[in-house]
Amino acid sequence: MEEKLQEFIGLVETENRKHNLVSRRATPAELWQHIEDSRRVLAWEKLSGLTLVDIGSGAGFPGLVLAICCPTSQVTLVESDLKKSSFLIQASKELELDNVQVIRDRAESLGRDPRYRQRFDVCSSRAVASMRIVLEYALPLIKINGAAWLWKGSNYQQEIDEA
């Protein structure tokens, strides 16, 4: 797994020189911090064998990282940006991740699509929008009794109160 994560960092660095996936000045150490942040949730929650939808996947944090760490899960990455979704498709192929599907669309559109409505055990999202907005995107996609894993910053309590 660590080898695949290292290979993933190399792919992000290479693509980031062409298209701004993360900060242009991001160092390998900073990318490792994104990986550690992405997989920290696995210390509390299990993903093995579950279906996950990652909203606003961007450069693959946390969705692609979770797919690497949990190969028995099925991970759907949702990214509306063409360059970012193309990167996610290419990275999934190069990393030989058979458990990943990339959809170039907006989450709010998927929530109205019967093929995706209430299909997922878990929804993840990192640095996409405020909690109340992300929950509007996530809830139609999650099965009853499913979960949403939302990475939030230091003002998380304010976002919880607003949601």
TORBAFI-668709 format. One record per residue (C-alpha): residue number from 1; residue in one letter; chain; x, y, z. Coordinates in steps of 0.2 Angstrom, whole numbers, plus 5000, padded with zeros to 4 digits. Example, Ala and Ser with C-alpha at 12.3 -4.5 7.8 and 13.67 -1.06 7.14 Angstrom:
BEGIN
<atom><num>1</num><residu>A</residu><chaine>A</chaine><east>5062</east><north>4978</north><up>5039</up></atom>
<atom><num>2</num><residu>S</residu><chaine>A</chaine><east>5068</east><north>4995</north><up>5036</up></atom>
This chain:
BEGIN
<atom><num>1</num><residu>M</residu><chaine>A</chaine><east>5000</east><north>5000</north><up>5000</up></atom>
<atom><num>2</num><residu>E</residu><chaine>A</chaine><east>5014</east><north>5012</north><up>5004</up></atom>
<atom><num>3</num><residu>E</residu><chaine>A</chaine><east>5022</east><north>5009</north><up>4987</up></atom>
<atom><num>4</num><residu>K</residu><chaine>A</chaine><east>5005</east><north>5014</north><up>4979</up></atom>
<atom><num>5</num><residu>L</residu><chaine>A</chaine><east>5004</east><north>5029</north><up>4989</up></atom>
<atom><num>6</num><residu>Q</residu><chaine>A</chaine><east>5021</east><north>5035</north><up>4985</up></atom>
<atom><num>7</num><residu>E</residu><chaine>A</chaine><east>5017</east><north>5031</north><up>4966</up></atom>
<atom><num>8</num><residu>F</residu><chaine>A</chaine><east>5001</east><north>5042</north><up>4968</up></atom>
<atom><num>9</num><residu>I</residu><chaine>A</chaine><east>5012</east><north>5056</north><up>4975</up></atom>
<atom><num>10</num><residu>G</residu><chaine>A</chaine><east>5023</east><north>5055</north><up>4960</up></atom>
<atom><num>11</num><residu>L</residu><chaine>A</chaine><east>5008</east><north>5056</north><up>4948</up></atom>
<atom><num>12</num><residu>V</residu><chaine>A</chaine><east>5000</east><north>5071</north><up>4958</up></atom>
<atom><num>13</num><residu>E</residu><chaine>A</chaine><east>5017</east><north>5080</north><up>4957</up></atom>
<atom><num>14</num><residu>T</residu><chaine>A</chaine><east>5019</east><north>5077</north><up>4938</up></atom>
<atom><num>15</num><residu>E</residu><chaine>A</chaine><east>5001</east><north>5082</north><up>4934</up></atom>
<atom><num>16</num><residu>N</residu><chaine>A</chaine><east>5002</east><north>5097</north><up>4946</up></atom>
<atom><num>17</num><residu>R</residu><chaine>A</chaine><east>5016</east><north>5104</north><up>4935</up></atom>
<atom><num>18</num><residu>K</residu><chaine>A</chaine><east>5004</east><north>5105</north><up>4920</up></atom>
<atom><num>19</num><residu>H</residu><chaine>A</chaine><east>4987</east><north>5108</north><up>4929</up></atom>
<atom><num>20</num><residu>N</residu><chaine>A</chaine><east>4984</east><north>5115</north><up>4946</up></atom>
<atom><num>21</num><residu>L</residu><chaine>A</chaine><east>4978</east><north>5100</north><up>4956</up></atom>
<atom><num>22</num><residu>V</residu><chaine>A</chaine><east>4984</east><north>5106</north><up>4972</up></atom>
<atom><num>23</num><residu>S</residu><chaine>A</chaine><east>4995</east><north>5121</north><up>4977</up></atom>
<atom><num>24</num><residu>R</residu><chaine>A</chaine><east>5009</east><north>5123</north><up>4964</up></atom>
<atom><num>25</num><residu>R</residu><chaine>A</chaine><east>5021</east><north>5124</north><up>4978</up></atom>
<atom><num>26</num><residu>A</residu><chaine>A</chaine><east>5016</east><north>5108</north><up>4986</up></atom>
<atom><num>27</num><residu>T</residu><chaine>A</chaine><east>5031</east><north>5098</north><up>4992</up></atom>
<atom><num>28</num><residu>P</residu><chaine>A</chaine><east>5031</east><north>5079</north><up>4993</up></atom>
<atom><num>29</num><residu>A</residu><chaine>A</chaine><east>5030</east><north>5081</north><up>5012</up></atom>
<atom><num>30</num><residu>E</residu><chaine>A</chaine><east>5014</east><north>5092</north><up>5011</up></atom>
<atom><num>31</num><residu>L</residu><chaine>A</chaine><east>5007</east><north>5079</north><up>4999</up></atom>
<atom><num>32</num><residu>W</residu><chaine>A</chaine><east>5010</east><north>5066</north><up>5012</up></atom>
<atom><num>33</num><residu>Q</residu><chaine>A</chaine><east>5001</east><north>5077</north><up>5025</up></atom>
<atom><num>34</num><residu>H</residu><chaine>A</chaine><east>4986</east><north>5076</north><up>5013</up></atom>
<atom><num>35</num><residu>I</residu><chaine>A</chaine><east>4987</east><north>5057</north><up>5012</up></atom>
<atom><num>36</num><residu>E</residu><chaine>A</chaine><east>4989</east><north>5056</north><up>5031</up></atom>
<atom><num>37</num><residu>D</residu><chaine>A</chaine><east>4974</east><north>5067</north><up>5033</up></atom>
<atom><num>38</num><residu>S</residu><chaine>A</chaine><east>4964</east><north>5057</north><up>5021</up></atom>
<atom><num>39</num><residu>R</residu><chaine>A</chaine><east>4967</east><north>5041</north><up>5029</up></atom>
<atom><num>40</num><residu>R</residu><chaine>A</chaine><east>4965</east><north>5046</north><up>5047</up></atom>
<atom><num>41</num><residu>V</residu><chaine>A</chaine><east>4947</east><north>5042</north><up>5046</up></atom>
<atom><num>42</num><residu>L</residu><chaine>A</chaine><east>4951</east><north>5024</north><up>5045</up></atom>
<atom><num>43</num><residu>A</residu><chaine>A</chaine><east>4957</east><north>5024</north><up>5063</up></atom>
<atom><num>44</num><residu>W</residu><chaine>A</chaine><east>4939</east><north>5026</north><up>5068</up></atom>
<atom><num>45</num><residu>E</residu><chaine>A</chaine><east>4929</east><north>5019</north><up>5054</up></atom>
<atom><num>46</num><residu>K</residu><chaine>A</chaine><east>4930</east><north>5004</north><up>5043</up></atom>
<atom><num>47</num><residu>L</residu><chaine>A</chaine><east>4928</east><north>5005</north><up>5024</up></atom>
<atom><num>48</num><residu>S</residu><chaine>A</chaine><east>4932</east><north>4987</north><up>5019</up></atom>
<atom><num>49</num><residu>G</residu><chaine>A</chaine><east>4918</east><north>4980</north><up>5008</up></atom>
<atom><num>50</num><residu>L</residu><chaine>A</chaine><east>4908</east><north>4996</north><up>5008</up></atom>
<atom><num>51</num><residu>T</residu><chaine>A</chaine><east>4903</east><north>5008</north><up>4994</up></atom>
<atom><num>52</num><residu>L</residu><chaine>A</chaine><east>4910</east><north>5025</north><up>4995</up></atom>
<atom><num>53</num><residu>V</residu><chaine>A</chaine><east>4906</east><north>5041</north><up>4985</up></atom>
<atom><num>54</num><residu>D</residu><chaine>A</chaine><east>4918</east><north>5055</north><up>4986</up></atom>
<atom><num>55</num><residu>I</residu><chaine>A</chaine><east>4911</east><north>5072</north><up>4981</up></atom>
<atom><num>56</num><residu>G</residu><chaine>A</chaine><east>4923</east><north>5084</north><up>4973</up></atom>
<atom><num>57</num><residu>S</residu><chaine>A</chaine><east>4938</east><north>5072</north><up>4972</up></atom>
<atom><num>58</num><residu>G</residu><chaine>A</chaine><east>4950</east><north>5085</north><up>4965</up></atom>
<atom><num>59</num><residu>A</residu><chaine>A</chaine><east>4967</east><north>5077</north><up>4965</up></atom>
<atom><num>60</num><residu>G</residu><chaine>A</chaine><east>4961</east><north>5062</north><up>4974</up></atom>
<atom><num>61</num><residu>F</residu><chaine>A</chaine><east>4960</east><north>5067</north><up>4992</up></atom>
<atom><num>62</num><residu>P</residu><chaine>A</chaine><east>4952</east><north>5058</north><up>5001</up></atom>
<atom><num>63</num><residu>G</residu><chaine>A</chaine><east>4944</east><north>5047</north><up>4989</up></atom>
<atom><num>64</num><residu>L</residu><chaine>A</chaine><east>4958</east><north>5040</north><up>4979</up></atom>
<atom><num>65</num><residu>V</residu><chaine>A</chaine><east>4969</east><north>5038</north><up>4995</up></atom>
<atom><num>66</num><residu>L</residu><chaine>A</chaine><east>4954</east><north>5028</north><up>5003</up></atom>
<atom><num>67</num><residu>A</residu><chaine>A</chaine><east>4953</east><north>5017</north><up>4987</up></atom>
<atom><num>68</num><residu>I</residu><chaine>A</chaine><east>4971</east><north>5013</north><up>4989</up></atom>
<atom><num>69</num><residu>C</residu><chaine>A</chaine><east>4970</east><north>5009</north><up>5007</up></atom>
<atom><num>70</num><residu>C</residu><chaine>A</chaine><east>4954</east><north>4999</north><up>5006</up></atom>
<atom><num>71</num><residu>P</residu><chaine>A</chaine><east>4955</east><north>4988</north><up>4990</up></atom>
<atom><num>72</num><residu>T</residu><chaine>A</chaine><east>4939</east><north>4978</north><up>4995</up></atom>
<atom><num>73</num><residu>S</residu><chaine>A</chaine><east>4929</east><north>4994</north><up>4995</up></atom>
<atom><num>74</num><residu>Q</residu><chaine>A</chaine><east>4920</east><north>5001</north><up>4979</up></atom>
<atom><num>75</num><residu>V</residu><chaine>A</chaine><east>4925</east><north>5020</north><up>4977</up></atom>
<atom><num>76</num><residu>T</residu><chaine>A</chaine><east>4916</east><north>5032</north><up>4966</up></atom>
<atom><num>77</num><residu>L</residu><chaine>A</chaine><east>4925</east><north>5048</north><up>4963</up></atom>
<atom><num>78</num><residu>V</residu><chaine>A</chaine><east>4914</east><north>5063</north><up>4958</up></atom>
<atom><num>79</num><residu>E</residu><chaine>A</chaine><east>4923</east><north>5077</north><up>4950</up></atom>
<atom><num>80</num><residu>S</residu><chaine>A</chaine><east>4915</east><north>5090</north><up>4938</up></atom>
<atom><num>81</num><residu>D</residu><chaine>A</chaine><east>4931</east><north>5098</north><up>4932</up></atom>
<atom><num>82</num><residu>L</residu><chaine>A</chaine><east>4937</east><north>5090</north><up>4916</up></atom>
<atom><num>83</num><residu>K</residu><chaine>A</chaine><east>4956</east><north>5091</north><up>4919</up></atom>
<atom><num>84</num><residu>K</residu><chaine>A</chaine><east>4954</east><north>5084</north><up>4937</up></atom>
<atom><num>85</num><residu>S</residu><chaine>A</chaine><east>4943</east><north>5070</north><up>4932</up></atom>
<atom><num>86</num><residu>S</residu><chaine>A</chaine><east>4954</east><north>5065</north><up>4918</up></atom>
<atom><num>87</num><residu>F</residu><chaine>A</chaine><east>4969</east><north>5065</north><up>4930</up></atom>
<atom><num>88</num><residu>L</residu><chaine>A</chaine><east>4958</east><north>5053</north><up>4942</up></atom>
<atom><num>89</num><residu>I</residu><chaine>A</chaine><east>4954</east><north>5041</north><up>4928</up></atom>
<atom><num>90</num><residu>Q</residu><chaine>A</chaine><east>4973</east><north>5041</north><up>4922</up></atom>
<atom><num>91</num><residu>A</residu><chaine>A</chaine><east>4979</east><north>5039</north><up>4940</up></atom>
<atom><num>92</num><residu>S</residu><chaine>A</chaine><east>4967</east><north>5025</north><up>4944</up></atom>
<atom><num>93</num><residu>K</residu><chaine>A</chaine><east>4973</east><north>5015</north><up>4928</up></atom>
<atom><num>94</num><residu>E</residu><chaine>A</chaine><east>4991</east><north>5018</north><up>4932</up></atom>
<atom><num>95</num><residu>L</residu><chaine>A</chaine><east>4989</east><north>5013</north><up>4950</up></atom>
<atom><num>96</num><residu>E</residu><chaine>A</chaine><east>4979</east><north>4997</north><up>4944</up></atom>
<atom><num>97</num><residu>L</residu><chaine>A</chaine><east>4964</east><north>5002</north><up>4955</up></atom>
<atom><num>98</num><residu>D</residu><chaine>A</chaine><east>4950</east><north>4990</north><up>4950</up></atom>
<atom><num>99</num><residu>N</residu><chaine>A</chaine><east>4939</east><north>4997</north><up>4964</up></atom>
<atom><num>100</num><residu>V</residu><chaine>A</chaine><east>4938</east><north>5015</north><up>4957</up></atom>
<atom><num>101</num><residu>Q</residu><chaine>A</chaine><east>4925</east><north>5023</north><up>4946</up></atom>
<atom><num>102</num><residu>V</residu><chaine>A</chaine><east>4926</east><north>5041</north><up>4941</up></atom>
<atom><num>103</num><residu>I</residu><chaine>A</chaine><east>4911</east><north>5051</north><up>4936</up></atom>
<atom><num>104</num><residu>R</residu><chaine>A</chaine><east>4913</east><north>5068</north><up>4928</up></atom>
<atom><num>105</num><residu>D</residu><chaine>A</chaine><east>4897</east><north>5077</north><up>4934</up></atom>
<atom><num>106</num><residu>R</residu><chaine>A</chaine><east>4891</east><north>5088</north><up>4948</up></atom>
<atom><num>107</num><residu>A</residu><chaine>A</chaine><east>4885</east><north>5079</north><up>4964</up></atom>
<atom><num>108</num><residu>E</residu><chaine>A</chaine><east>4868</east><north>5088</north><up>4964</up></atom>
<atom><num>109</num><residu>S</residu><chaine>A</chaine><east>4865</east><north>5080</north><up>4947</up></atom>
<atom><num>110</num><residu>L</residu><chaine>A</chaine><east>4869</east><north>5062</north><up>4953</up></atom>
<atom><num>111</num><residu>G</residu><chaine>A</chaine><east>4857</east><north>5064</north><up>4968</up></atom>
<atom><num>112</num><residu>R</residu><chaine>A</chaine><east>4843</east><north>5066</north><up>4956</up></atom>
<atom><num>113</num><residu>D</residu><chaine>A</chaine><east>4849</east><north>5051</north><up>4945</up></atom>
<atom><num>114</num><residu>P</residu><chaine>A</chaine><east>4840</east><north>5034</north><up>4950</up></atom>
<atom><num>115</num><residu>R</residu><chaine>A</chaine><east>4856</east><north>5025</north><up>4946</up></atom>
<atom><num>116</num><residu>Y</residu><chaine>A</chaine><east>4866</east><north>5034</north><up>4961</up></atom>
<atom><num>117</num><residu>R</residu><chaine>A</chaine><east>4852</east><north>5039</north><up>4973</up></atom>
<atom><num>118</num><residu>Q</residu><chaine>A</chaine><east>4854</east><north>5029</north><up>4989</up></atom>
<atom><num>119</num><residu>R</residu><chaine>A</chaine><east>4867</east><north>5018</north><up>4982</up></atom>
<atom><num>120</num><residu>F</residu><chaine>A</chaine><east>4882</east><north>5022</north><up>4994</up></atom>
<atom><num>121</num><residu>D</residu><chaine>A</chaine><east>4886</east><north>5016</north><up>5011</up></atom>
<atom><num>122</num><residu>V</residu><chaine>A</chaine><east>4897</east><north>5031</north><up>5014</up></atom>
<atom><num>123</num><residu>C</residu><chaine>A</chaine><east>4900</east><north>5048</north><up>5007</up></atom>
<atom><num>124</num><residu>S</residu><chaine>A</chaine><east>4916</east><north>5058</north><up>5009</up></atom>
<atom><num>125</num><residu>S</residu><chaine>A</chaine><east>4921</east><north>5076</north><up>5005</up></atom>
<atom><num>126</num><residu>R</residu><chaine>A</chaine><east>4936</east><north>5087</north><up>5009</up></atom>
<atom><num>127</num><residu>A</residu><chaine>A</chaine><east>4937</east><north>5105</north><up>5006</up></atom>
<atom><num>128</num><residu>V</residu><chaine>A</chaine><east>4922</east><north>5107</north><up>4994</up></atom>
<atom><num>129</num><residu>A</residu><chaine>A</chaine><east>4909</east><north>5118</north><up>5002</up></atom>
<atom><num>130</num><residu>S</residu><chaine>A</chaine><east>4901</east><north>5122</north><up>5019</up></atom>
<atom><num>131</num><residu>M</residu><chaine>A</chaine><east>4894</east><north>5107</north><up>5029</up></atom>
<atom><num>132</num><residu>R</residu><chaine>A</chaine><east>4876</east><north>5112</north><up>5025</up></atom>
<atom><num>133</num><residu>I</residu><chaine>A</chaine><east>4879</east><north>5112</north><up>5006</up></atom>
<atom><num>134</num><residu>V</residu><chaine>A</chaine><east>4889</east><north>5096</north><up>5006</up></atom>
<atom><num>135</num><residu>L</residu><chaine>A</chaine><east>4875</east><north>5087</north><up>5016</up></atom>
<atom><num>136</num><residu>E</residu><chaine>A</chaine><east>4863</east><north>5093</north><up>5003</up></atom>
<atom><num>137</num><residu>Y</residu><chaine>A</chaine><east>4874</east><north>5084</north><up>4990</up></atom>
<atom><num>138</num><residu>A</residu><chaine>A</chaine><east>4878</east><north>5069</north><up>5000</up></atom>
<atom><num>139</num><residu>L</residu><chaine>A</chaine><east>4861</east><north>5064</north><up>5008</up></atom>
<atom><num>140</num><residu>P</residu><chaine>A</chaine><east>4852</east><north>5059</north><up>4992</up></atom>
<atom><num>141</num><residu>L</residu><chaine>A</chaine><east>4867</east><north>5047</north><up>4988</up></atom>
<atom><num>142</num><residu>I</residu><chaine>A</chaine><east>4869</east><north>5039</north><up>5004</up></atom>
<atom><num>143</num><residu>K</residu><chaine>A</chaine><east>4859</east><north>5023</north><up>5009</up></atom>
<atom><num>144</num><residu>I</residu><chaine>A</chaine><east>4847</east><north>5024</north><up>5024</up></atom>
<atom><num>145</num><residu>N</residu><chaine>A</chaine><east>4859</east><north>5022</north><up>5039</up></atom>
<atom><num>146</num><residu>G</residu><chaine>A</chaine><east>4874</east><north>5027</north><up>5029</up></atom>
<atom><num>147</num><residu>A</residu><chaine>A</chaine><east>4887</east><north>5039</north><up>5034</up></atom>
<atom><num>148</num><residu>A</residu><chaine>A</chaine><east>4895</east><north>5055</north><up>5029</up></atom>
<atom><num>149</num><residu>W</residu><chaine>A</chaine><east>4913</east><north>5058</north><up>5032</up></atom>
<atom><num>150</num><residu>L</residu><chaine>A</chaine><east>4917</east><north>5077</north><up>5030</up></atom>
<atom><num>151</num><residu>W</residu><chaine>A</chaine><east>4934</east><north>5084</north><up>5032</up></atom>
<atom><num>152</num><residu>K</residu><chaine>A</chaine><east>4932</east><north>5102</north><up>5040</up></atom>
<atom><num>153</num><residu>G</residu><chaine>A</chaine><east>4943</east><north>5115</north><up>5046</up></atom>
<atom><num>154</num><residu>S</residu><chaine>A</chaine><east>4944</east><north>5124</north><up>5063</up></atom>
<atom><num>155</num><residu>N</residu><chaine>A</chaine><east>4927</east><north>5132</north><up>5061</up></atom>
<atom><num>156</num><residu>Y</residu><chaine>A</chaine><east>4919</east><north>5115</north><up>5061</up></atom>
<atom><num>157</num><residu>Q</residu><chaine>A</chaine><east>4907</east><north>5119</north><up>5076</up></atom>
<atom><num>158</num><residu>Q</residu><chaine>A</chaine><east>4900</east><north>5135</north><up>5067</up></atom>
<atom><num>159</num><residu>E</residu><chaine>A</chaine><east>4897</east><north>5124</north><up>5051</up></atom>
<atom><num>160</num><residu>I</residu><chaine>A</chaine><east>4888</east><north>5110</north><up>5062</up></atom>
<atom><num>161</num><residu>D</residu><chaine>A</chaine><east>4877</east><north>5124</north><up>5070</up></atom>
<atom><num>162</num><residu>E</residu><chaine>A</chaine><east>4873</east><north>5131</north><up>5053</up></atom>
<atom><num>163</num><residu>A</residu><chaine>A</chaine><east>4869</east><north>5113</north><up>5046</up></atom>
